[in-house]
Amino acid sequence: MDSYLDILPVGSTAIAVKTKGQNFLINEDGLSSTGCWVVSGDRVDDYVIVYHQNSSTNDIYIGEFVGKSPEGFTERQGKKYPRYRIYIKNLKLALQTNISWTSFVGRSSGGFEKIYLENEGQGKSKLLSPDSLEAEEGYIKDFIRMTSARDRELADIRKKMDNYTCQSCEKIHFVNNKYIIDCHHLNPISLGKRKTKIEDLISLCPTCHRIAHTRTPPYSLKELRNISGKHT
C-alpha cells in the first residue's frame, strides 16, 4: 500500500490527520476521537484517516466520520480560531507501514498535519482545498454529491418544483439570465450513503444554504425559516 487510495473507498472523501497519539482515543465498541484541530466547523467528510506516528512502524486507522465538537482555540496573527475534536465510528486498523506521512497523503513537502483527501478512482493522490480561515465552506459536500448527470437532473427537478425559490427566506435571485439557487440535502450526508430521492432535497439560496451548514447536523428547514425571519 503506497497511499491513502488503497484504503479510502472510491467515491469518498476523508479528513486525514497525523498524530503521535496525543488525545487520540480508540474505542472499538463505540465512538473514537482524534485530538483537536483547526478545521471547518461545518465540513462533512465520509471518513477519517488517522496516521498514528510511532518510533518504528506507523499505524494507519480509518473510520466513518460522525461529527465534531469545539474544544478550545488556536490564535493566529491576533485572531482566534476554534479547534474541533473529530468523532469516528467503526474505527479499524487499516495497515502498519513505514511509509512517511507526506508519501501516504501524496504531498511533496511537509508542514501539514491535517489534510483533506479524495478518491474518485484516480491513479494519483488528490488533495482537496484546505480550510479557509475567513469563510465557512461546510456545504461543499452537497455539491460533491451532485456531480453525476443523474444527480444534476434530480437537483434541476427539485429547483423547478420549488419555482427556483429559496424554501427558507422565500427569495428569488435571477442574475444574468440565471437563477442563483442551490440544492440542499435535508438529511446530512454524514448519516451514510444512500440513494437520494427528490423529497430528500430542497432549494435554498446560497446564503441560507451556508447558514444551514454552520452547525452539525445542519439546521432543519423550520429552524432556517425562524433564522431567516429574524434577519429579513
Secondary structure, DSSP 8 states (H G I E B T S, - for coil): --SGGGTS-TTEEEEEEEESSTT-B--TTS-EEEEEE---SS---SEEEEEE--SSSEEEEEEEEEEEEEEEEEEETTEEEEEEEEEEEEEEEEEEE---HHHHHT-SS---SEEEEEESS-SS-EE-----SSS--TTHHHHHTT-SHHHHHHHHHHHHHTTT--TTT----EETTEE--EEEESS-GGG------GGGEEEE-HHHHHHHTSSSS---HHHHHHHHHHT-
